[in-house]
């Protein structure tokens, strides 16, 4: 998609009030490896798009990240934020809440070999979850919305969110990295594994953990 065509598509999205529409698995935009962002949008348009992506994410209970392909745009852009109502629970579990963060041209590398398996879901695969093993700690390279280059370390939940959203920009869904035998409806995950945990799920569904 050329810069003019992309800018026109973004303008059309921004004309409509309210949250942006989340595209679902099967839409080809979710399977594209997105080229680097190099200023295809002017600063004002980029800022308004980021604000609308944040608004869209905040309207969905439990959402912690949203990538541009999920709203139909082939842009190497994503936003992250853990909802304020989750902060106390995360801190109790030894996790740090993730502040609102903009990822432009992100890439990551694992730091160490430790991995943790956890159920993941996706706004583009509503109603389903599967277990994904991911590195516990990563080094993230990104730009922010002003073009500033940043290198940061993330661990725990923050690392998992970054990996999930950055994968979207390479045309990957969490299912590509999952243990397929773990695939469950969200209702089953809550009812069966919410308390028992991933270990019980692995034993009863028959898949290995790292």
N, C-alpha and C positions, 0 to 999 in steps of 0.2 A: 504494500500500500504506500503510495507516494505521500510526501509531506502535505501537499494541498488537500488531498483526499482525506488524510487522517485528521487534519485540522478541521475540515468541514464536518466529519463524523463526530468529533468531539463537540463542536459547536451545536450540532443537532441534539446531542445528548443533554447538553447543559441548558438548552431551551426549555426542556420539560421539567416541571417542578417535582419535588419529592425525591425519594430514594431512587437510585439507578436500578435497572433490571439486572438480576444476576443470571448469566447464561448457564445452562446445564450441560453435563457431560454428553458428548455427541456433537457439540458445536465445534467446527474445525479450529476456531480461534484458540481453543484450549489446548490444541495439539501443535501449535507453532512454536518454534524456537525464536524468540523475539530478538530482533537486532537492537544494538545499543541505542539508547536515547541520546540524540545529539542536537537537541534544540528544535525539534519539529514543531513545538508549540511555543507561542510567546509566553512571557512570564505570567501575565495576567490570566491567560487561559489555563496554563498549568496549575496555577494557584487555585483557580475555581474548580478545576477537575479534582484536585487533591481534597478540597473541602467537601465536595459532593461524595467522593469515595468514603471519606471519614463519616459523613452523615449517614450514608447507606449502611456502613458497617455498624454504626451505633444503634441503628433501628432494628438490628437482628439480634435476638437474645443469644448470648454466648459467643458471638463473633469476635475474633481476635486478630483477623487479618483479611485483607482483600487485595487481589492483584488486578491490574488493568485488564488482562484478558478475560477476567470473570465478568466484566461489564462490557465485553465485546470489543475491546480496544487492543490492538497489537502494539503496546507500549511497554518498555522495560521499566515498569513502575509498580510499586505496591505500597500499602500502608499497613501499619501494625498498631495495636493498642489493646491491652487487657482492660476490660470494663472496671470502673471504680468499685462496683459492688463485689468484685472478686478479690480485691486487694488484700483484705484481712485474711481470707481463707488461704491465699497464696503464701502470705507471710507466715502463717501458722505451719505450713508445710515446708518452710525453708526456701521458698521460691520468691524471687523479686518480681513485682509487677512490671510490665513493659509499658513505658510511657508512649504517647503518640509519636510514631517514627515514620519517616518517609524513606523508602528504598528506591533509589534511581540507579539503574545498572548494577544491581547487587550480584555478588558472587561469594561463595563461602568455601572454607576448607576445614576439615575436622582437626581438632587439637587433641591428640591422643587417640587411643583405640577404644575407650569405654563407650558403650552404647546402651541405650535404654529402650525397651519396647513399651508402646502405649497405644491404646485405641485412638484413632484420628477420624475426624469427619471433615466435610468440606461443604462450603456453601453452594458449590456446583455439583454436588452429589447428595442432594437432600434425602435424609431418611436412612442413610447407610453409614457404617463405620467399619474399620478394619485395623488390625494391629500393625504398626510400623515400627521397626527398630531404627533409631537414628543416633548419630554421635551426640554425646552429652555436652560437649563443649566445641564451639566453632570459632573461627576467625572470619569475620564478615568484612568485606570491602564494598563500599557503596559511595554514592553521592547523595546529597540531600537536595531539596528543592531549589536551593540557591546555587547548586553546582559545586559545593564544597566537597572535597574528597576526604573520606573517613575510613579508618580501619579500626574495628572494635571487636571485643570478645563477648560472646554470649554463652550462657550455660543454662541447663535446665529447660524450663518451659519456653523461655525466650529463644533459646537455640532451636527448639522444635518449631516454633512459629516462623522464625526466619527461614529455616530450611523449607518448610511447606510452601511459603509464599514465593521464595526464590525459585523453587522447582516449577511453579506455574509459568514462570517466564522462560523456561526451557521446554515448555510443552509437556510437562509431566504432571500427572495427578498422583495423589498419595497412594492410590490403588496400585500403581506401577511398582512401588517399593514395599507393598504390604505382604503379609502372610495371607494368601487367599482363603485358606481354610478358616480364618478368623472372621471373614466377612459376615456381618450381622446387621440387622435393622437396629436403629437407634433405640427402639423400645426394648429389644432383647439385651442390648448392652447395659441399659439402665437397670432393667429388672434382674438380669443374671450376673453381670460382672461389675456393676457399680460398687458393690461392697466386697465381693470375693476377689476382684482384681484380675490382672492379666494372667497371672500364674494359673489360676483356676480355669480361665478360658483356654489356655494352651493345653492343659491336661484333658479337658472335656471335649474340646474341638479337634485335638490332635495335631498341633503344630509346635515347632521348637522355638525357644526363646534364646537370645544371644547370651 
